[in-house]
């Protein structure tokens, strides 16, 4: 849930992998793998099969689902 809240709070802006790992996993070395799994999980629960809500690029992720409160 923290990841979704972080992405929603910066809706439309790229959030770097480094920032996500630092804020969600407190800089834990395995956070990169955790991020990949967490994005996959969020896409599944948001029914984002076409990657229209969460867009990912090699350096981070962007929430495209509009401004929401978290």
HTML snippet that shows the backbone in 3Dmol.js (N, CA, C, O; Angstrom):
<script src="https://3Dmol.org/build/3Dmol-min.js"></script>
<div id="view" style="width:600px;height:400px;position:relative"></div>
<script>
const pdb = `
ATOM      1  N   UNK A   1       0.821  -1.194   0.000  1.00  0.00           N
ATOM      2  CA  UNK A   1       0.000   0.000   0.000  1.00  0.00           C
ATOM      3  C   UNK A   1       0.864   1.256   0.000  1.00  0.00           C
ATOM      4  O   UNK A   1       0.489   2.263  -0.602  1.00  0.00           O
ATOM      5  N   UNK A   2       2.018   1.210   0.669  1.00  0.00           N
ATOM      6  CA  UNK A   2       2.901   2.376   0.707  1.00  0.00           C
ATOM      7  C   UNK A   2       3.355   2.757  -0.692  1.00  0.00           C
ATOM      8  O   UNK A   2       3.448   3.940  -1.019  1.00  0.00           O
ATOM      9  N   UNK A   3       3.640   1.753  -1.521  1.00  0.00           N
ATOM     10  CA  UNK A   3       4.092   2.034  -2.887  1.00  0.00           C
ATOM     11  C   UNK A   3       3.000   2.742  -3.669  1.00  0.00           C
ATOM     12  O   UNK A   3       3.269   3.734  -4.345  1.00  0.00           O
ATOM     13  N   UNK A   4       1.780   2.249  -3.586  1.00  0.00           N
ATOM     14  CA  UNK A   4       0.672   2.882  -4.294  1.00  0.00           C
ATOM     15  C   UNK A   4       0.486   4.319  -3.811  1.00  0.00           C
ATOM     16  O   UNK A   4       0.284   5.221  -4.624  1.00  0.00           O
ATOM     17  N   UNK A   5       0.552   4.538  -2.517  1.00  0.00           N
ATOM     18  CA  UNK A   5       0.398   5.894  -1.972  1.00  0.00           C
ATOM     19  C   UNK A   5       1.503   6.818  -2.465  1.00  0.00           C
ATOM     20  O   UNK A   5       1.249   7.978  -2.790  1.00  0.00           O
ATOM     21  N   UNK A   6       2.728   6.306  -2.521  1.00  0.00           N
ATOM     22  CA  UNK A   6       3.842   7.114  -3.023  1.00  0.00           C
ATOM     23  C   UNK A   6       3.621   7.489  -4.484  1.00  0.00           C
ATOM     24  O   UNK A   6       3.793   8.649  -4.858  1.00  0.00           O
ATOM     25  N   UNK A   7       3.243   6.521  -5.311  1.00  0.00           N
ATOM     26  CA  UNK A   7       3.025   6.800  -6.730  1.00  0.00           C
ATOM     27  C   UNK A   7       1.856   7.762  -6.935  1.00  0.00           C
ATOM     28  O   UNK A   7       1.934   8.669  -7.764  1.00  0.00           O
ATOM     29  N   UNK A   8       0.778   7.565  -6.181  1.00  0.00           N
ATOM     30  CA  UNK A   8      -0.393   8.446  -6.294  1.00  0.00           C
ATOM     31  C   UNK A   8      -0.037   9.867  -5.866  1.00  0.00           C
ATOM     32  O   UNK A   8      -0.487  10.833  -6.482  1.00  0.00           O
ATOM     33  N   UNK A   9       0.774   9.998  -4.809  1.00  0.00           N
ATOM     34  CA  UNK A   9       1.129  11.333  -4.318  1.00  0.00           C
ATOM     35  C   UNK A   9       1.954  12.112  -5.341  1.00  0.00           C
ATOM     36  O   UNK A   9       2.015  13.340  -5.286  1.00  0.00           O
ATOM     37  N   UNK A  10       2.576  11.411  -6.259  1.00  0.00           N
ATOM     38  CA  UNK A  10       3.384  12.060  -7.300  1.00  0.00           C
ATOM     39  C   UNK A  10       2.812  11.755  -8.675  1.00  0.00           C
ATOM     40  O   UNK A  10       3.547  11.642  -9.656  1.00  0.00           O
ATOM     41  N   UNK A  11       1.500  11.623  -8.736  1.00  0.00           N
ATOM     42  CA  UNK A  11       0.795  11.258  -9.962  1.00  0.00           C
ATOM     43  C   UNK A  11       1.255  12.098 -11.150  1.00  0.00           C
ATOM     44  O   UNK A  11       1.310  13.326 -11.084  1.00  0.00           O
ATOM     45  N   UNK A  12       1.587  11.398 -12.243  1.00  0.00           N
ATOM     46  CA  UNK A  12       2.028  12.063 -13.458  1.00  0.00           C
ATOM     47  C   UNK A  12       3.511  12.349 -13.502  1.00  0.00           C
ATOM     48  O   UNK A  12       4.022  12.750 -14.548  1.00  0.00           O
ATOM     49  N   UNK A  13       4.221  12.158 -12.401  1.00  0.00           N
ATOM     50  CA  UNK A  13       5.660  12.415 -12.343  1.00  0.00           C
ATOM     51  C   UNK A  13       6.411  11.096 -12.189  1.00  0.00           C
ATOM     52  O   UNK A  13       5.921  10.162 -11.554  1.00  0.00           O
ATOM     53  N   UNK A  14       7.593  11.030 -12.769  1.00  0.00           N
ATOM     54  CA  UNK A  14       8.429   9.852 -12.626  1.00  0.00           C
ATOM     55  C   UNK A  14       8.981   9.783 -11.208  1.00  0.00           C
ATOM     56  O   UNK A  14       9.536  10.757 -10.698  1.00  0.00           O
ATOM     57  N   UNK A  15       8.825   8.630 -10.582  1.00  0.00           N
ATOM     58  CA  UNK A  15       9.409   8.375  -9.269  1.00  0.00           C
ATOM     59  C   UNK A  15      10.540   7.382  -9.508  1.00  0.00           C
ATOM     60  O   UNK A  15      10.302   6.272  -9.983  1.00  0.00           O
ATOM     61  N   UNK A  16      11.755   7.771  -9.187  1.00  0.00           N
ATOM     62  CA  UNK A  16      12.907   6.920  -9.499  1.00  0.00           C
ATOM     63  C   UNK A  16      12.906   5.646  -8.665  1.00  0.00           C
ATOM     64  O   UNK A  16      12.372   5.607  -7.557  1.00  0.00           O
ATOM     65  N   UNK A  17      13.514   4.607  -9.222  1.00  0.00           N
ATOM     66  CA  UNK A  17      13.654   3.341  -8.494  1.00  0.00           C
ATOM     67  C   UNK A  17      14.370   3.588  -7.165  1.00  0.00           C
ATOM     68  O   UNK A  17      14.000   3.027  -6.133  1.00  0.00           O
ATOM     69  N   UNK A  18      15.395   4.433  -7.205  1.00  0.00           N
ATOM     70  CA  UNK A  18      16.163   4.723  -5.997  1.00  0.00           C
ATOM     71  C   UNK A  18      15.287   5.350  -4.918  1.00  0.00           C
ATOM     72  O   UNK A  18      15.376   4.979  -3.747  1.00  0.00           O
ATOM     73  N   UNK A  19      14.438   6.301  -5.314  1.00  0.00           N
ATOM     74  CA  UNK A  19      13.551   6.950  -4.347  1.00  0.00           C
ATOM     75  C   UNK A  19      12.559   5.953  -3.770  1.00  0.00           C
ATOM     76  O   UNK A  19      12.292   5.956  -2.568  1.00  0.00           O
ATOM     77  N   UNK A  20      12.012   5.099  -4.631  1.00  0.00           N
ATOM     78  CA  UNK A  20      11.045   4.103  -4.164  1.00  0.00           C
ATOM     79  C   UNK A  20      11.706   3.142  -3.187  1.00  0.00           C
ATOM     80  O   UNK A  20      11.166   2.878  -2.112  1.00  0.00           O
ATOM     81  N   UNK A  21      12.870   2.618  -3.553  1.00  0.00           N
ATOM     82  CA  UNK A  21      13.571   1.667  -2.677  1.00  0.00           C
ATOM     83  C   UNK A  21      13.933   2.331  -1.352  1.00  0.00           C
ATOM     84  O   UNK A  21      13.834   1.707  -0.295  1.00  0.00           O
ATOM     85  N   UNK A  22      14.349   3.584  -1.407  1.00  0.00           N
ATOM     86  CA  UNK A  22      14.719   4.292  -0.177  1.00  0.00           C
ATOM     87  C   UNK A  22      13.497   4.520   0.715  1.00  0.00           C
ATOM     88  O   UNK A  22      13.559   4.278   1.921  1.00  0.00           O
ATOM     89  N   UNK A  23      12.385   4.985   0.131  1.00  0.00           N
ATOM     90  CA  UNK A  23      11.213   5.334   0.937  1.00  0.00           C
ATOM     91  C   UNK A  23      10.395   4.131   1.379  1.00  0.00           C
ATOM     92  O   UNK A  23       9.809   4.148   2.462  1.00  0.00           O
ATOM     93  N   UNK A  24      10.346   3.092   0.561  1.00  0.00           N
ATOM     94  CA  UNK A  24       9.510   1.934   0.887  1.00  0.00           C
ATOM     95  C   UNK A  24      10.306   0.846   1.598  1.00  0.00           C
ATOM     96  O   UNK A  24       9.815   0.239   2.549  1.00  0.00           O
ATOM     97  N   UNK A  25      11.523   0.599   1.145  1.00  0.00           N
ATOM     98  CA  UNK A  25      12.331  -0.486   1.697  1.00  0.00           C
ATOM     99  C   UNK A  25      13.526   0.026   2.512  1.00  0.00           C
ATOM    100  O   UNK A  25      14.428  -0.747   2.832  1.00  0.00           O
ATOM    101  N   UNK A  26      13.538   1.304   2.846  1.00  0.00           N
ATOM    102  CA  UNK A  26      14.607   1.909   3.651  1.00  0.00           C
ATOM    103  C   UNK A  26      16.005   1.602   3.121  1.00  0.00           C
ATOM    104  O   UNK A  26      16.938   1.376   3.892  1.00  0.00           O
ATOM    105  N   UNK A  27      16.135   1.599   1.791  1.00  0.00           N
ATOM    106  CA  UNK A  27      17.436   1.393   1.162  1.00  0.00           C
ATOM    107  C   UNK A  27      17.914  -0.048   1.161  1.00  0.00           C
ATOM    108  O   UNK A  27      19.059  -0.309   0.793  1.00  0.00           O
ATOM    109  N   UNK A  28      17.066  -0.995   1.564  1.00  0.00           N
ATOM    110  CA  UNK A  28      17.425  -2.410   1.609  1.00  0.00           C
ATOM    111  C   UNK A  28      17.908  -2.878   0.240  1.00  0.00           C
ATOM    112  O   UNK A  28      17.276  -2.573  -0.771  1.00  0.00           O
ATOM    113  N   UNK A  29      19.007  -3.604   0.193  1.00  0.00           N
ATOM    114  CA  UNK A  29      19.606  -4.064  -1.052  1.00  0.00           C
ATOM    115  C   UNK A  29      18.698  -4.911  -1.919  1.00  0.00           C
ATOM    116  O   UNK A  29      18.830  -4.889  -3.143  1.00  0.00           O
ATOM    117  N   UNK A  30      17.780  -5.659  -1.325  1.00  0.00           N
ATOM    118  CA  UNK A  30      16.851  -6.488  -2.090  1.00  0.00           C
ATOM    119  C   UNK A  30      15.593  -5.746  -2.507  1.00  0.00           C
ATOM    120  O   UNK A  30      14.672  -6.337  -3.070  1.00  0.00           O
ATOM    121  N   UNK A  31      15.556  -4.449  -2.229  1.00  0.00           N
ATOM    122  CA  UNK A  31      14.378  -3.644  -2.549  1.00  0.00           C
ATOM    123  C   UNK A  31      14.069  -3.584  -4.025  1.00  0.00           C
ATOM    124  O   UNK A  31      12.908  -3.445  -4.411  1.00  0.00           O
ATOM    125  N   UNK A  32      15.094  -3.686  -4.860  1.00  0.00           N
ATOM    126  CA  UNK A  32      14.887  -3.636  -6.307  1.00  0.00           C
ATOM    127  C   UNK A  32      14.019  -4.810  -6.767  1.00  0.00           C
ATOM    128  O   UNK A  32      13.100  -4.631  -7.567  1.00  0.00           O
ATOM    129  N   UNK A  33      14.312  -6.005  -6.261  1.00  0.00           N
ATOM    130  CA  UNK A  33      13.495  -7.176  -6.597  1.00  0.00           C
ATOM    131  C   UNK A  33      12.100  -7.037  -5.997  1.00  0.00           C
ATOM    132  O   UNK A  33      11.108  -7.409  -6.625  1.00  0.00           O
ATOM    133  N   UNK A  34      12.029  -6.511  -4.800  1.00  0.00           N
ATOM    134  CA  UNK A  34      10.745  -6.284  -4.159  1.00  0.00           C
ATOM    135  C   UNK A  34       9.888  -5.301  -4.938  1.00  0.00           C
ATOM    136  O   UNK A  34       8.668  -5.451  -5.010  1.00  0.00           O
ATOM    137  N   UNK A  35      10.528  -4.294  -5.521  1.00  0.00           N
ATOM    138  CA  UNK A  35       9.812  -3.298  -6.309  1.00  0.00           C
ATOM    139  C   UNK A  35       9.168  -3.943  -7.530  1.00  0.00           C
ATOM    140  O   UNK A  35       8.003  -3.681  -7.831  1.00  0.00           O
ATOM    141  N   UNK A  36       9.910  -4.774  -8.224  1.00  0.00           N
ATOM    142  CA  UNK A  36       9.377  -5.457  -9.407  1.00  0.00           C
ATOM    143  C   UNK A  36       8.150  -6.285  -9.027  1.00  0.00           C
ATOM    144  O   UNK A  36       7.142  -6.257  -9.733  1.00  0.00           O
ATOM    145  N   UNK A  37       8.227  -7.007  -7.938  1.00  0.00           N
ATOM    146  CA  UNK A  37       7.104  -7.825  -7.486  1.00  0.00           C
ATOM    147  C   UNK A  37       5.930  -6.958  -7.039  1.00  0.00           C
ATOM    148  O   UNK A  37       4.776  -7.290  -7.306  1.00  0.00           O
ATOM    149  N   UNK A  38       6.219  -5.852  -6.362  1.00  0.00           N
ATOM    150  CA  UNK A  38       5.160  -4.968  -5.870  1.00  0.00           C
ATOM    151  C   UNK A  38       4.412  -4.303  -7.022  1.00  0.00           C
ATOM    152  O   UNK A  38       3.188  -4.182  -6.975  1.00  0.00           O
ATOM    153  N   UNK A  39       5.134  -3.872  -8.055  1.00  0.00           N
ATOM    154  CA  UNK A  39       4.483  -3.270  -9.229  1.00  0.00           C
ATOM    155  C   UNK A  39       3.585  -4.304  -9.902  1.00  0.00           C
ATOM    156  O   UNK A  39       2.460  -3.991 -10.293  1.00  0.00           O
ATOM    157  N   UNK A  40       4.072  -5.519 -10.035  1.00  0.00           N
ATOM    158  CA  UNK A  40       3.281  -6.594 -10.632  1.00  0.00           C
ATOM    159  C   UNK A  40       2.008  -6.841  -9.824  1.00  0.00           C
ATOM    160  O   UNK A  40       0.930  -7.003 -10.396  1.00  0.00           O
ATOM    161  N   UNK A  41       2.131  -6.869  -8.494  1.00  0.00           N
ATOM    162  CA  UNK A  41       0.984  -7.061  -7.618  1.00  0.00           C
ATOM    163  C   UNK A  41      -0.021  -5.916  -7.770  1.00  0.00           C
ATOM    164  O   UNK A  41      -1.223  -6.157  -7.878  1.00  0.00           O
ATOM    165  N   UNK A  42       0.469  -4.671  -7.778  1.00  0.00           N
ATOM    166  CA  UNK A  42      -0.431  -3.518  -7.925  1.00  0.00           C
ATOM    167  C   UNK A  42      -1.170  -3.567  -9.255  1.00  0.00           C
ATOM    168  O   UNK A  42      -2.369  -3.295  -9.315  1.00  0.00           O
ATOM    169  N   UNK A  43      -0.457  -3.912 -10.316  1.00  0.00           N
ATOM    170  CA  UNK A  43      -1.111  -4.010 -11.622  1.00  0.00           C
ATOM    171  C   UNK A  43      -2.214  -5.060 -11.594  1.00  0.00           C
ATOM    172  O   UNK A  43      -3.270  -4.879 -12.200  1.00  0.00           O
ATOM    173  N   UNK A  44      -1.965  -6.148 -10.894  1.00  0.00           N
ATOM    174  CA  UNK A  44      -2.961  -7.220 -10.818  1.00  0.00           C
ATOM    175  C   UNK A  44      -4.206  -6.742 -10.078  1.00  0.00           C
ATOM    176  O   UNK A  44      -5.320  -6.936 -10.565  1.00  0.00           O
ATOM    177  N   UNK A  45      -4.039  -6.121  -8.911  1.00  0.00           N
ATOM    178  CA  UNK A  45      -5.215  -5.704  -8.139  1.00  0.00           C
ATOM    179  C   UNK A  45      -5.926  -4.500  -8.766  1.00  0.00           C
ATOM    180  O   UNK A  45      -7.117  -4.294  -8.532  1.00  0.00           O
ATOM    181  N   UNK A  46      -5.201  -3.705  -9.559  1.00  0.00           N
ATOM    182  CA  UNK A  46      -5.810  -2.562 -10.246  1.00  0.00           C
ATOM    183  C   UNK A  46      -6.335  -2.941 -11.632  1.00  0.00           C
ATOM    184  O   UNK A  46      -6.872  -2.102 -12.356  1.00  0.00           O
ATOM    185  N   UNK A  47      -6.171  -4.221 -11.991  1.00  0.00           N
ATOM    186  CA  UNK A  47      -6.573  -4.708 -13.312  1.00  0.00           C
ATOM    187  C   UNK A  47      -5.920  -3.885 -14.424  1.00  0.00           C
ATOM    188  O   UNK A  47      -6.568  -3.513 -15.403  1.00  0.00           O
ATOM    189  N   UNK A  48      -4.634  -3.610 -14.254  1.00  0.00           N
ATOM    190  CA  UNK A  48      -3.864  -2.775 -15.180  1.00  0.00           C
ATOM    191  C   UNK A  48      -3.106  -3.646 -16.193  1.00  0.00           C
ATOM    192  O   UNK A  48      -1.886  -3.541 -16.325  1.00  0.00           O
ATOM    193  N   UNK A  49      -3.842  -4.500 -16.900  1.00  0.00           N
ATOM    194  CA  UNK A  49      -3.205  -5.440 -17.826  1.00  0.00           C
ATOM    195  C   UNK A  49      -2.520  -4.752 -19.002  1.00  0.00           C
ATOM    196  O   UNK A  49      -1.568  -5.292 -19.566  1.00  0.00           O
ATOM    197  N   UNK A  50      -2.991  -3.576 -19.374  1.00  0.00           N
ATOM    198  CA  UNK A  50      -2.411  -2.843 -20.507  1.00  0.00           C
ATOM    199  C   UNK A  50      -1.422  -1.766 -20.064  1.00  0.00           C
ATOM    200  O   UNK A  50      -0.968  -0.957 -20.873  1.00  0.00           O
ATOM    201  N   UNK A  51      -1.097  -1.765 -18.783  1.00  0.00           N
ATOM    202  CA  UNK A  51      -0.129  -0.827 -18.207  1.00  0.00           C
ATOM    203  C   UNK A  51      -0.504   0.632 -18.483  1.00  0.00           C
ATOM    204  O   UNK A  51       0.336   1.453 -18.852  1.00  0.00           O
ATOM    205  N   UNK A  52      -1.782   0.922 -18.294  1.00  0.00           N
ATOM    206  CA  UNK A  52      -2.293   2.275 -18.517  1.00  0.00           C
ATOM    207  C   UNK A  52      -2.413   3.062 -17.203  1.00  0.00           C
ATOM    208  O   UNK A  52      -2.568   4.283 -17.225  1.00  0.00           O
ATOM    209  N   UNK A  53      -2.341   2.370 -16.066  1.00  0.00           N
ATOM    210  CA  UNK A  53      -2.460   3.045 -14.767  1.00  0.00           C
ATOM    211  C   UNK A  53      -1.079   3.298 -14.181  1.00  0.00           C
ATOM    212  O   UNK A  53      -0.788   4.396 -13.705  1.00  0.00           O
ATOM    213  N   UNK A  54      -0.234   2.277 -14.218  1.00  0.00           N
ATOM    214  CA  UNK A  54       1.146   2.412 -13.737  1.00  0.00           C
ATOM    215  C   UNK A  54       2.072   2.157 -14.921  1.00  0.00           C
ATOM    216  O   UNK A  54       2.093   1.066 -15.491  1.00  0.00           O
ATOM    217  N   UNK A  55       2.822   3.169 -15.271  1.00  0.00           N
ATOM    218  CA  UNK A  55       3.791   3.053 -16.359  1.00  0.00           C
ATOM    219  C   UNK A  55       5.171   2.890 -15.735  1.00  0.00           C
ATOM    220  O   UNK A  55       5.535   3.624 -14.817  1.00  0.00           O
ATOM    221  N   UNK A  56       5.931   1.932 -16.235  1.00  0.00           N
ATOM    222  CA  UNK A  56       7.287   1.741 -15.724  1.00  0.00           C
ATOM    223  C   UNK A  56       8.299   1.967 -16.838  1.00  0.00           C
ATOM    224  O   UNK A  56       8.049   1.677 -18.008  1.00  0.00           O
ATOM    225  N   UNK A  57       9.429   2.485 -16.441  1.00  0.00           N
ATOM    226  CA  UNK A  57      10.584   2.671 -17.317  1.00  0.00           C
ATOM    227  C   UNK A  57      11.773   2.122 -16.545  1.00  0.00           C
ATOM    228  O   UNK A  57      11.666   1.912 -15.337  1.00  0.00           O
ATOM    229  N   UNK A  58      12.912   1.880 -17.208  1.00  0.00           N
ATOM    230  CA  UNK A  58      14.043   1.296 -16.485  1.00  0.00           C
ATOM    231  C   UNK A  58      14.449   2.045 -15.210  1.00  0.00           C
ATOM    232  O   UNK A  58      14.992   1.430 -14.292  1.00  0.00           O
ATOM    233  N   UNK A  59      14.204   3.330 -15.133  1.00  0.00           N
ATOM    234  CA  UNK A  59      14.668   4.103 -13.980  1.00  0.00           C
ATOM    235  C   UNK A  59      13.602   4.382 -12.933  1.00  0.00           C
ATOM    236  O   UNK A  59      13.901   4.986 -11.902  1.00  0.00           O
ATOM    237  N   UNK A  60      12.352   3.954 -13.174  1.00  0.00           N
ATOM    238  CA  UNK A  60      11.326   4.236 -12.173  1.00  0.00           C
ATOM    239  C   UNK A  60       9.926   3.915 -12.647  1.00  0.00           C
ATOM    240  O   UNK A  60       9.735   3.103 -13.553  1.00  0.00           O
ATOM    241  N   UNK A  61       8.936   4.563 -12.021  1.00  0.00           N
ATOM    242  CA  UNK A  61       7.533   4.303 -12.316  1.00  0.00           C
ATOM    243  C   UNK A  61       6.733   5.595 -12.211  1.00  0.00           C
ATOM    244  O   UNK A  61       7.102   6.520 -11.487  1.00  0.00           O
ATOM    245  N   UNK A  62       5.619   5.635 -12.958  1.00  0.00           N
ATOM    246  CA  UNK A  62       4.720   6.777 -12.949  1.00  0.00           C
ATOM    247  C   UNK A  62       3.296   6.275 -12.791  1.00  0.00           C
ATOM    248  O   UNK A  62       2.895   5.333 -13.473  1.00  0.00           O
ATOM    249  N   UNK A  63       2.518   6.895 -11.893  1.00  0.00           N
ATOM    250  CA  UNK A  63       1.107   6.576 -11.738  1.00  0.00           C
ATOM    251  C   UNK A  63       0.324   7.465 -12.682  1.00  0.00           C
ATOM    252  O   UNK A  63       0.409   8.690 -12.602  1.00  0.00           O
ATOM    253  N   UNK A  64      -0.446   6.848 -13.586  1.00  0.00           N
ATOM    254  CA  UNK A  64      -1.196   7.605 -14.573  1.00  0.00           C
ATOM    255  C   UNK A  64      -2.695   7.566 -14.320  1.00  0.00           C
ATOM    256  O   UNK A  64      -3.476   8.007 -15.163  1.00  0.00           O
ATOM    257  N   UNK A  65      -3.104   7.047 -13.178  1.00  0.00           N
ATOM    258  CA  UNK A  65      -4.518   6.849 -12.892  1.00  0.00           C
ATOM    259  C   UNK A  65      -5.258   8.076 -12.443  1.00  0.00           C
ATOM    260  O   UNK A  65      -6.416   7.973 -12.039  1.00  0.00           O
ATOM    261  N   UNK A  66      -4.643   9.232 -12.497  1.00  0.00           N
ATOM    262  CA  UNK A  66      -5.300  10.438 -12.047  1.00  0.00           C
ATOM    263  C   UNK A  66      -4.997  10.721 -10.590  1.00  0.00           C
ATOM    264  O   UNK A  66      -4.442   9.878  -9.886  1.00  0.00           O
ATOM    265  N   UNK A  67      -5.360  11.905 -10.145  1.00  0.00           N
ATOM    266  CA  UNK A  67      -5.086  12.323  -8.758  1.00  0.00           C
ATOM    267  C   UNK A  67      -6.063  11.628  -7.824  1.00  0.00           C
ATOM    268  O   UNK A  67      -7.275  11.695  -8.028  1.00  0.00           O
ATOM    269  N   UNK A  68      -5.554  10.976  -6.822  1.00  0.00           N
ATOM    270  CA  UNK A  68      -6.357  10.255  -5.844  1.00  0.00           C
ATOM    271  C   UNK A  68      -5.875  10.641  -4.450  1.00  0.00           C
ATOM    272  O   UNK A  68      -4.760  11.135  -4.284  1.00  0.00           O
ATOM    273  N   UNK A  69      -6.699  10.418  -3.481  1.00  0.00           N
ATOM    274  CA  UNK A  69      -6.287  10.584  -2.088  1.00  0.00           C
ATOM    275  C   UNK A  69      -5.882   9.240  -1.538  1.00  0.00           C
ATOM    276  O   UNK A  69      -6.499   8.225  -1.860  1.00  0.00           O
ATOM    277  N   UNK A  70      -4.860   9.219  -0.719  1.00  0.00           N
ATOM    278  CA  UNK A  70      -4.384   7.963  -0.174  1.00  0.00           C
ATOM    279  C   UNK A  70      -4.322   8.030   1.328  1.00  0.00           C
ATOM    280  O   UNK A  70      -3.940   7.054   1.974  1.00  0.00           O
TER     281      UNK A  70
END
`;
const viewer = $3Dmol.createViewer("view");
viewer.addModel(pdb, "pdb");
viewer.setStyle({}, {cartoon: {color: "spectrum"}});
viewer.zoomTo();
viewer.render();
</script>
